Amino acid sequence: MASRLILRIHEKHARLTSSEQKIASVLIENQGLIETHTATELANMAGVSKATTARFFRSLGYADFEEVRLQAREERNRTQPYSQKSAAPDQIILGRSIVDHLDLELRNLTRTFEELRSDRLPEIAGILSAAPRLWFLGFGTEDGAARIGKALFSRLRHDVHCLDGAGQDWASDLAMTGPRDALVLITLEFRPKLLRSLLSYARTSRMRIITLTDHGYQAQAERFSEMVLPCHVASYGMLNTHATVVSMLRLLAIAYAGQNATAVKQRMETLDAIVEELDLLE
């Protein structure tokens, strides 16, 4: 799992000096060194001075090396491994407290976004910006998340659709797709057989596939996706959680808006004017 230290290194890497980049390389290869080695030992491993090491951590926003070490210990204690399903089906405990629910959702959110590479969002936003049409696809409860994605992006750009095979007429939906269209697939367990056929068609049509999925499916999703955004979705054994998925969709929308500020502003002003003209709000 990428720590906050590693995320900061990725974000500021281009602004580091060549000496500081040597330390960065050592830590990226083995972030566990923070807890097992002193600042002097890290400097020796990177072949730089202790003063350069101190300057490196300050440039990342830390007061000193001890603050970095303390953060690493807190992360280790807070993110101990936990299973995708905390209890076997016959041990499901109903009526969990609000505190239990909140704790699990926070762990899912924290782990998901701590592991997210900082360069991934701009790349995906670029794909979504270049797409003639944007499609969202989800099955079962993920269909609801797909519709949230459509609703978010419809505020930001034109030609946003759900690939939902209304009335089981998948052919009509697929006939509207084309090369360079972007397909945002949201898929958690359990996955229908139909998904395989739809993905095969999407790849043949040269659609660009972005998949939001659980960690257990990440390796398989990478076989057919241009980009994969793994989400932690641990539950107490029943009912998938979609908190991380929906939060990821919103983050993608924000990244898209940041790359297309002028067009997004015009789009939202147009929609607001239509709402006002139709007198839809109280």
Secondary structure, 3 states (H helix, E strand, C coil): CCCHHHHHHHHHHHHCCHHHHHHHHHHHHCCCHHHHCCHHHHHHHHCCCHHHHHHHHHHCCCCCHHHHHHHHHHHHHHCCCCCCECCCHHHCCCCCCHHHHHHHHHHHHHHHHHCCCCCHHHHHHHHHHHCCCEEEEECCCHHHHHHHHHHHHHCCCCCEEECCCHHHCHHHHHHCCCCCCEEEEEECCCCCCHHHHHHHHHHHCCCEEEEEEEHHHHHHHHHHCCEEEEECCCECCCCCCCHHHHHHHHHHHHHHHHHCHHHHHHHHHHHHHHHHHHCCCC
